[in-house]
């Protein structure tokens, strides 16, 4: 053959049958028009599944036939090869960050503590607004803490989460891409960096721009952050079954479901769920 890819020519001659789970199969084989909807053979001979949904997860079989010519090119033999494999729909987990910081205060009963806490939330939300991230599940408590060289001091322990789903996030994301997964995770990661920078600069400002340090002020090096993962409804993590992708949110197996953003799928005992990616029981 002059030019071109001999494998490509071979694949163009292939009789290809992709067996989908039973609900997609007719008499053991998928109807040709249905196969075209979900299968694409690329110019380099790669078999691609397109428009793949979580309920399409399951056991697949791909059978290809090809012709082998003898050296004299006078006779040919048809051969078959069958591949069996499992295909699972998965998503990257949605990220949120739990952040904790400490502030000194004059005393725990000070009314200004609540006002300061609420004002801090407003400042952080304004900082993150352009990323469509916001502060959720925020709280504070006051404790008397023994510090070296300072004795007992009252401190505010503030905890909050940075969430990438502020009002309007979806509209904003759809203007950029149809797959918002990477966008939201990228935005919340940037938000985490902005907040860390904000608190890191507090101590510098106190030391260089204030003559009298305010009664309520940030304690240097108190910033702590933990990433929290969540899965979309119908998905969950299972590092026992899917240990090759333990951090992935994989479509819930038949017999299980996930109605919310929990990290794991729950067993369903009231009814028999036969498909992958169930969101209700």
Helices and strands as residue ranges (DSSP letters): H 6-12, E 15-19, G 22-24, H 32-38, E 39-41, E 47-49, G 54-56, E 58-69, E 76-87, E 90-91, E 94-105, H 112-128, G 129-131, E 134-147, E 151-163, H 169-174, H 181-209, E 217-218, E 224-230, E 235-236, G 243-245, E 249-251, E 256-257, E 266-267
